[in-house]
């Protein structure tokens, strides 16, 4: 079997091995060119196929190499996935082959390992440090499909460190202690250095009195850790590998608490559904020996206690949400997980003090009707404020999301926001929100426009930099990929860091590349609504 045939076969194996993954297909664009391959989910929006036409590969290469793929906000991840997985015509320039490899690397780091391996099968040179067959075998092993992964050892082209280690692991998994020891000796003779794996393989055979802690950094490590029954370390999750975390969440042989932690990491990356995450948590809570050890576990545990006062249950939900307010992705993930519990709460004097936190969680989960219901609690007994700024601010967010389009409601909400903005912090928040409105042609009232003018005149710092204008110019030219790469660089995991005018320019650019849904998502994040502790 040739190297190219092996890669293609590996891709086919991964297609069969991974459930609920994107439909990989050739878009018909330049059939011999990997740029024309689509990796999007069925029905998922795509970017224009000419997204690279106005860009030069020589300019794009540093952007692609420097772009962040970790700690993304949900909006950033939406944009990055769409850029990496959409089919397109190839960009021009001498560096175009290197861009293909960068596209595959970005896919892999986003957790789209299957798509990355399929694309690598069509590349002359894979990204440095990545190999399609190794990715396929490793993730297949992580999912528990040991026979399929170990079957890849029969390919004579599979040589090198990874395959030497896989041979030892597969022998241990099959109970062939002598074969595992021989494979380890051969790996060592080839210069393979992995002391942990060596000890884990011997632990699996029962010949190591003091076994190491479990390791989940790869499918190899996950499989042998599980086979040997190694104890998880204090911080068990694989750093920056949400695809492995998703595989761990699906692996029934792992401890339930570890599966739940892995599901949390995968949920933040959008690689596991809220329903599956919730089901894993429900199984954990059903254990009669379970004791909560985090704010999130405590919240879900308390919601199952019918004798606990409603106010205490509500307070524990708020504590979990506040603990998740360190990033938009974390807050959205936890809000989705707790939405069912928030919906079960009565709207009364016991829950009114927490109403606005629950409204923010509902916005994060995309349930704007529920958010509206909770904002009405601000006039109830026990509420923290009476028709105050925060409540109006959240109502203005539903307008920003496109959920309310009535001219009278927009005008009334805008005027109320200005009237209630009494502190400098509130005035800046109102100013920012009116700026975000303008990106979607939502008119700020006269009072809002005056507030924006007053703040602009008092601000001596420049509101935007020329590179942000260049991003808008890229959008005007149809360079959608360039727009996304630049935007994710500017927002840097927290779009609230940008000045309002700069943020508006980026939102305008994103809308011009036909990604209004992502622009609305990013605008909500830029409002800072998820920073509930503040």
C-alpha positions in Angstrom: 0.0 0.0 0.0 1.4 3.4 -1.0 1.7 6.3 1.5 -1.1 8.2 -0.2 -3.3 5.1 -0.2 -2.6 4.6 3.4 -3.7 8.1 4.3 -6.9 7.8 2.3 -7.6 4.5 4.0 -7.0 6.0 7.4 -9.4 8.8 6.6 -12.1 6.3 5.7 -11.4 4.5 8.9 -11.9 7.7 10.9 -15.1 8.4 9.0 -16.5 5.1 10.2 -15.1 5.4 13.7 -16.4 8.8 14.7 -20.1 9.3 15.4 -22.1 12.5 14.8 -19.3 14.2 12.9 -19.4 16.5 9.9 -20.2 15.1 6.5 -16.9 15.4 4.6 -17.5 15.8 0.9 -16.0 17.3 -2.2 -17.7 20.5 -3.1 -17.0 20.1 -6.8 -14.6 23.1 -6.7 -11.4 22.1 -8.4 -11.9 18.4 -7.7 -8.1 17.7 -7.5 -7.6 20.6 -5.0 -8.0 20.1 -1.3 -9.4 23.6 -0.9 -12.6 22.4 -2.5 -13.3 19.8 0.3 -16.1 20.7 2.7 -16.1 19.5 6.2 -19.2 21.3 7.5 -22.1 19.7 9.3 -25.2 19.2 7.2 -27.1 22.5 7.0 -24.3 24.4 8.7 -23.7 27.8 7.1 -20.7 28.2 4.8 -18.5 31.1 3.8 -18.5 32.3 0.2 -16.3 30.0 -2.0 -14.3 33.0 -3.1 -13.2 33.8 0.5 -9.5 33.6 -0.4 -9.7 35.2 -3.9 -8.9 38.7 -2.9 -6.0 37.6 -0.6 -2.5 36.6 -1.3 -1.0 33.4 0.2 2.2 35.2 1.1 0.1 37.6 3.3 -2.2 35.0 4.7 0.5 32.6 5.9 1.7 34.6 8.9 -2.0 35.3 9.8 -2.8 31.6 9.8 0.3 30.7 11.7 -0.3 33.2 14.4 -4.1 32.9 14.8 -5.4 31.6 18.1 -7.1 28.2 18.2 -7.3 27.9 22.0 -9.5 29.7 24.6 -11.9 30.9 21.9 -15.2 32.5 22.6 -18.2 30.8 21.1 -18.4 33.4 18.4 -14.7 33.1 17.6 -15.0 29.4 17.4 -18.0 29.7 15.0 -15.9 31.9 12.7 -12.8 29.8 12.9 -14.7 26.6 12.2 -16.5 28.2 9.3 -13.3 29.4 7.8 -11.4 26.1 8.2 -14.2 23.8 7.2 -15.9 25.6 4.3 -15.0 24.7 0.7 -13.3 27.4 -1.3 -11.2 28.2 -4.3 -7.5 28.1 -3.7 -5.7 31.3 -2.7 -3.0 32.7 -5.0 0.7 32.9 -4.2 3.8 30.8 -3.9 3.0 29.9 -0.3 -0.3 28.3 -1.1 0.9 24.7 -0.4 1.9 25.8 3.1 -1.6 27.3 3.6 -3.2 23.9 2.9 -1.1 22.4 5.8 -2.1 25.3 8.0 -5.7 24.7 7.3 -5.3 21.1 8.4 -3.4 22.2 11.6 -6.1 24.7 12.5 -8.8 22.0 12.1 -6.9 19.6 14.4 -6.4 22.3 17.0 -10.1 23.2 16.9 -10.8 19.6 17.8 -11.9 18.6 14.3 -9.4 15.7 14.2 -11.3 13.7 11.7 -11.6 16.5 9.3 -7.9 17.3 9.7 -6.9 13.7 8.9 -9.1 13.6 5.9 -7.6 16.8 4.5 -4.1 15.6 5.2 -4.7 12.6 3.0 -4.9 15.1 0.1 -1.7 17.0 1.0 1.8 16.6 -0.4 3.3 17.7 2.9 1.4 17.4 6.3 1.7 20.1 9.0 4.9 19.7 11.0 4.5 17.2 13.8 1.2 15.9 12.5 0.4 12.7 10.5 -3.0 11.7 9.3 -2.6 8.0 10.0 -1.3 8.7 13.5 -4.2 11.0 14.2 -6.7 8.4 12.9 -5.2 5.6 14.9 -4.9 7.6 18.1 -8.4 9.0 18.2 -9.9 5.6 17.1 -8.0 4.1 20.1 -9.3 6.9 22.4 -12.9 6.1 21.4 -12.3 2.4 22.4 -12.2 1.0 18.9 -9.0 -1.0 19.8 -9.3 -3.6 17.1 -9.5 -1.0 14.3 -6.6 1.1 15.7 -4.4 -2.0 16.2 -5.3 -3.3 12.8 -3.5 -0.3 11.2 -0.2 -1.9 12.4 -0.4 -4.3 9.5 0.5 -1.6 7.1 4.3 -1.9 6.4 4.5 1.9 5.8 3.6 2.6 9.4 7.1 3.0 10.9 8.5 5.4 13.5 8.0 6.3 17.2 4.2 6.4 17.3 3.8 3.0 15.7 6.4 1.4 17.9 4.6 2.6 21.0 1.2 1.5 19.5 2.6 -2.0 18.9 3.4 -2.3 22.6 0.1 -0.9 23.7 -1.9 -3.2 21.4 0.0 -6.2 22.7 -0.8 -5.2 26.3 -4.5 -4.6 25.4 -4.7 -8.1 24.0 -3.1 -9.6 27.2 0.1 -10.6 25.4 2.5 -9.7 28.1 5.5 -11.2 26.4 4.6 -9.4 23.1 4.3 -6.1 25.0 7.7 -6.5 26.6 9.3 -7.4 23.3 7.6 -4.4 21.6 8.9 -2.1 24.4 12.4 -3.4 23.9 12.2 -2.8 20.2 10.9 0.7 20.7 13.8 1.5 23.1 16.3 0.1 20.6 14.9 2.5 18.0 15.5 5.4 20.3 11.9 5.9 21.5 11.8 7.7 24.8 8.7 7.5 26.9 9.3 6.4 30.4 5.7 6.8 31.5 4.4 4.6 28.7 7.0 1.9 29.5 5.8 1.9 33.1 2.2 1.9 32.1 2.6 -1.1 29.8 4.3 -3.1 32.6 1.6 -2.0 35.0 -1.0 -3.4 32.6 0.7 -6.8 32.9 0.7 -6.6 36.7 4.5 -6.7 36.8 5.0 -3.2 38.3 4.4 -2.9 42.1 4.3 0.9 42.1 2.3 1.9 38.9 2.3 5.5 37.6 -0.6 7.8 37.7 -3.0 7.7 34.7 -2.2 9.9 31.7 -4.8 11.1 29.1 -2.6 13.2 26.8 -3.2 10.9 23.8 -5.3 7.9 22.7 -2.4 5.7 23.4 -2.1 7.0 27.0 -5.8 6.8 27.5 -6.1 3.2 26.4 -3.2 1.9 28.4 -4.2 3.9 31.5 -7.7 2.4 31.3 -6.4 -1.2 30.7 -4.0 -0.9 33.7 -6.6 0.7 36.0 -4.3 3.6 36.7 -5.5 6.2 39.1 -6.3 9.7 37.6 -4.0 12.5 38.5 -5.3 15.6 40.3 -5.5 17.5 36.9 -6.4 14.8 34.5 -7.7 16.5 31.4 -5.5 16.6 28.2 -4.4 20.2 27.8 -5.6 21.8 24.5 -7.1 18.5 23.2 -10.9 18.9 23.3 -11.3 16.0 20.8 -9.7 13.7 23.4 -11.9 15.1 26.1 -15.0 14.3 24.0 -13.7 10.8 23.5 -13.1 10.4 27.3 -16.6 11.6 28.0 -17.9 8.8 25.8 -15.8 6.1 27.3 -17.8 4.1 29.8 -14.8 2.4 31.3 -13.5 5.7 32.9 -14.6 6.9 36.3 -17.9 8.9 36.1 -16.5 12.0 37.7 -13.6 12.0 35.1 -16.1 11.6 32.3 -18.1 14.6 33.6 -14.9 16.8 33.8 -14.0 15.8 30.2 -17.5 16.5 29.0 -17.2 20.0 30.5 -14.0 20.7 28.5 -15.6 19.2 25.3 -18.8 21.2 25.8 -16.9 24.5 25.9 -15.4 23.6 22.6 -18.8 22.7 21.1 -17.8 19.0 20.7 -20.5 17.5 22.9 -24.2 18.3 23.2 -25.7 19.8 26.3 -28.0 16.8 26.5 -25.1 14.4 26.6 -23.3 16.6 29.1 -26.4 16.7 31.3 -26.9 12.9 31.1 -23.4 12.3 32.3 -23.9 14.6 35.2 -27.2 12.9 36.1 -25.5 9.6 36.3 -22.8 11.1 38.6 -25.5 12.6 40.9 -27.3 9.3 41.1 -24.4 7.7 42.9 -25.4 7.4 46.5 -21.8 8.1 47.6 -21.5 11.2 45.6 -20.3 14.4 47.4 -20.2 17.7 45.5 -16.8 19.3 45.3 -17.4 22.3 43.0 -19.9 25.1 42.7 -21.4 23.4 39.6 -21.7 20.0 41.3 -23.2 21.7 44.4 -25.8 23.5 42.3 -27.0 20.4 40.5 -26.9 18.4 43.7 -29.0 21.0 45.6 -31.6 21.1 42.8 -32.3 17.5 43.5 -33.0 18.1 47.2 -36.7 18.6 47.7 -36.2 19.7 51.3 -33.7 22.5 50.6 -35.4 25.9 50.7 -35.9 27.4 47.2 -33.8 30.4 48.1 -30.8 28.2 48.8 -31.2 26.3 45.6 -31.3 29.5 43.6 -28.3 30.8 45.5 -26.3 27.7 44.6 -27.2 28.1 40.9 -26.0 31.7 41.0 -22.7 30.5 42.6 -22.1 28.1 39.8 -22.9 30.7 37.2 -20.6 33.3 38.8 -17.8 30.7 38.9 -18.2 30.2 35.2 -18.0 33.9 34.4 -14.3 33.7 33.7 -14.8 33.3 29.9 -17.7 33.5 27.4 -17.3 29.8 26.5 -17.4 28.6 30.1 -20.4 30.8 30.9 -22.3 29.6 27.8 -21.6 26.0 28.5 -22.7 26.2 32.2 -25.7 28.3 31.3 -26.9 25.7 28.8 -26.3 22.9 31.4 -28.3 24.7 34.1 -31.1 26.1 31.9 -33.4 23.3 32.8 -32.9 24.0 36.5 -33.3 27.7 36.1 -36.6 27.1 34.2 -37.8 25.0 37.1 -37.5 27.8 39.6 -40.6 29.9 40.5 -40.5 33.6 39.9 -41.1 34.8 43.5 -39.6 36.7 46.4 -37.2 33.8 47.0 -35.6 33.9 43.6 -36.1 37.6 42.7 -32.7 38.6 44.2 -31.0 36.4 41.6 -33.3 37.2 38.7 -30.9 39.2 36.6 -28.2 36.6 36.9 -30.7 34.0 35.6 -31.6 36.4 32.8 -28.0 36.6 31.8 -27.8 32.8 31.8 -30.9 32.5 29.6 -29.3 35.0 27.1 -26.2 32.8 27.0 -28.3 29.8 26.3 -30.3 31.6 23.6 -33.6 31.5 25.5 -34.7 35.2 25.2 -38.2 34.5 26.3 -36.9 33.2 29.6 -34.5 36.1 29.8 -37.4 38.5 29.4 -39.4 36.7 32.1 -36.6 37.1 34.6 -36.0 40.8 33.8 -39.6 41.4 34.9 -38.7 40.4 38.5 -36.9 43.6 39.2 -40.0 45.2 40.6 -40.8 42.3 42.9 -40.2 42.2 46.6 -36.7 41.1 47.4 -35.3 42.2 44.0 -32.0 43.9 44.1 -33.3 47.0 42.3 -36.6 48.5 41.2 -36.7 48.9 37.4 -33.0 49.6 37.4 -30.2 49.9 34.9 -29.2 46.3 34.8 -32.7 45.1 34.0 -33.0 47.6 31.2 -29.5 46.7 29.9 -30.5 43.1 29.6 -33.7 44.1 27.8 -31.5 46.1 25.4 -29.5 42.9 24.7 -32.6 41.1 23.4 -32.8 44.0 20.9 -29.2 43.5 20.0 -29.8 39.8 19.4 -32.5 40.7 16.9 -35.3 39.2 19.1 -37.1 42.5 19.5 -37.6 44.8 16.4 -40.4 47.1 17.4 -39.5 50.8 16.9 -41.4 51.9 19.9 -39.7 49.3 22.1 -36.3 50.2 20.8 -36.8 53.9 21.5 -38.3 53.3 25.0 -35.6 50.9 26.0 -32.9 53.3 24.8 -34.3 56.2 26.6 -34.7 54.2 29.8 -31.1 53.1 29.5 -29.8 56.6 29.4 -32.1 57.7 32.3 -30.9 55.0 34.5 -27.2 55.2 33.8 -26.1 57.1 36.9 -22.5 55.8 37.4 -19.6 56.2 35.1 -19.5 52.4 34.6 -23.2 52.3 33.6 -22.7 55.2 31.2 -19.8 53.4 29.5 -21.9 50.2 29.3 -24.8 52.1 27.7 -22.5 53.8 25.3 -21.0 50.5 24.3 -24.4 49.0 23.8 -25.6 51.8 21.6 -22.5 51.4 19.5 -23.2 47.7 19.1 -26.8 48.5 18.1 -25.5 50.8 15.4 -23.6 47.8 13.8 -26.9 46.2 13.0 -28.8 49.4 12.0 -30.6 49.6 15.3 -31.3 53.3 16.0 -30.2 54.8 19.3 -32.6 57.5 20.6 -31.5 61.1 20.7 -30.6 60.8 24.3 -28.4 57.8 23.5 -26.7 59.7 20.7 -25.9 62.6 23.1 -24.5 60.2 25.6 -22.2 58.7 23.0 -21.1 62.2 21.9 -20.4 63.2 25.5 -18.3 60.1 26.2 -16.4 60.4 22.9 -15.5 64.1 23.6 -14.2 63.1 27.1 -12.1 60.2 25.8 -8.6 61.2 24.8 -7.6 57.7 23.6 -8.0 56.7 19.9 -11.0 54.6 19.4 -9.5 52.3 16.7 -6.3 51.6 14.9 -5.7 51.5 11.1 -5.4 47.7 11.1 -9.0 47.4 12.1 -9.9 49.6 9.2 -7.9 47.3 7.0 -10.1 44.4 8.2 -13.2 46.3 7.0 -11.4 47.0 3.7 -10.8 43.2 3.4 -14.5 42.5 3.9 -15.3 45.1 1.2 -12.9 43.2 -1.2 -14.6 39.8 -0.3 -11.6 38.5 1.6 -13.7 36.6 4.1 -10.9 34.3 5.4 -8.6 37.3 6.0 -11.5 39.1 7.9 -11.9 36.1 10.3 -8.2 35.7 10.9 -7.8 39.3 11.7 -10.9 39.5 13.9 -9.9 36.6 16.1 -6.5 38.3 16.6 -8.1 41.5 17.7 -10.8 40.0 20.0 -8.3 37.7 21.7 -10.8 35.6 23.7 -12.5 38.7 25.2 -14.1 41.1 22.7 -14.9 43.6 25.6 -11.2 44.7 25.4 -11.9 46.5 22.1 -13.0 50.1 22.0 -16.6 50.5 20.8 -15.8 52.0 17.4 -13.2 49.3 16.7 -15.7 46.6 17.6 -18.4 48.1 15.4 -16.0 48.1 12.4 -15.3 44.4 13.0 -19.0 43.6 13.3 -19.6 45.5 10.0 -16.8 43.4 8.4 -18.2 40.1 9.6 -21.7 41.0 8.3 -20.3 41.8 4.9 -18.9 38.3 4.5 -22.4 36.8 5.1 -21.9 35.8 8.7 -24.5 37.9 10.5 -25.3 35.1 12.9 -21.7 35.1 14.1 -21.7 38.9 14.2 -24.7 38.9 16.5 -23.1 36.3 18.7 -19.9 38.3 18.9 -21.8 41.5 19.6 -23.5 39.9 22.6 -20.1 38.8 23.9 -18.7 42.3 23.4 -21.4 43.7 25.6 -19.8 41.9 28.5 -23.1 40.5 29.8 -21.3 37.3 30.8 -19.2 39.1 33.4 -21.8 38.7 36.0 -19.5 39.0 39.0 -18.9 42.6 37.9 
